[in-house]
Amino acid sequence: MSNNPAKIPYTLYGRPDSASFVIAVALEEIGVPFEFVSIGREAQAIAQYSLINPTGKVPALRLPNDTVLFESAAILIHLALTHPAARLAPNLDENDHSLFLQWIVYLAANPYQSILRIYYPARYSTRGETDASLIREQAVIELESQLRFLSNRLDPYLLGPRYSILDAYLCMLVSWYPGDRETLFRDLDRLDALAKLVALRPAVLKAEQLHGSMVTGA
Ligand SMILES: N[C@@H](CCC(=O)N[C@@H](CS)C(=O)NCC(=O)O)C(=O)O
């Protein structure tokens, strides 16, 4: 037995029911070993984690060269480009690569931001809790309209006939919809069909072991 075990190439910093889920899905699709470090929500745990990722948010991914990357979309784009065989996204020389970039930025900049306003509304006003319920109400309206917009473009995946990591990202965002998901899916049937397809992927089932039933619980 060696005294110098091979270094695990990636370390994923996250927590259950958070966006580290989609990074775990990507790493499972690639089939590369990774260590999962769950970051507590207490101030002391966040302060310590901020020495690794100065934003204090999850996810972050330590790469084999020791760079720590944050921002879920950047991490996924990097993994897709560095592991083309895993087919997380169309390759640079394929037609749909530009659309992949469009949709990943759309997901991170629109529905994900609505979700943050729904769950942390007081941060979005200098009057804090005073405005929280109005901010939340407006964010729910925007999220529903963004999900309808996305659902109308599914066929059955966001890039048409081919699965990409965008689909797992979208299903993760849907898992945080604050209303009744059954009712949402009755209305947005393509989103419902997508969640059923994504739930069948072995990588999703493995990522759910660390994060809870984010897609299959839909
Ligand atoms: N834009 C960031 C957002 C990261 C983010 O807000 N993560 C949430 C968990 S899903 C978080 O860390 N929330 C804790 C907080 O904001 O205090 C990304 O896409 O990675």
The ligand as a Gaussian input file, in Angstrom:
#p B3LYP/6-31G(d) Opt

LIG

0 1
 N      -24.271000      33.767000      -8.127000
 C      -23.888000      32.711000      -7.208000
 C      -24.968000      32.604000      -6.148000
 C      -24.526000      31.709000      -5.019000
 C      -25.529000      31.731000      -3.869000
 O      -26.200000      32.743000      -3.587000
 N      -25.624000      30.586000      -3.186000
 C      -26.541000      30.442000      -2.103000
 C      -26.911000      28.981000      -1.906000
 S      -27.758000      28.309000      -3.303000
 C      -25.870000      30.909000      -0.803000
 O      -24.684000      30.696000      -0.603000
 N      -26.679000      31.516000       0.072000
 C      -26.243000      31.919000       1.352000
 C      -26.314000      33.402000       1.520000
 O      -26.530000      34.133000       0.535000
 O      -26.151000      33.856000       2.653000
 C      -23.695000      31.393000      -7.979000
 O      -24.322000      31.225000      -9.035000
 O      -22.895000      30.551000      -7.541000

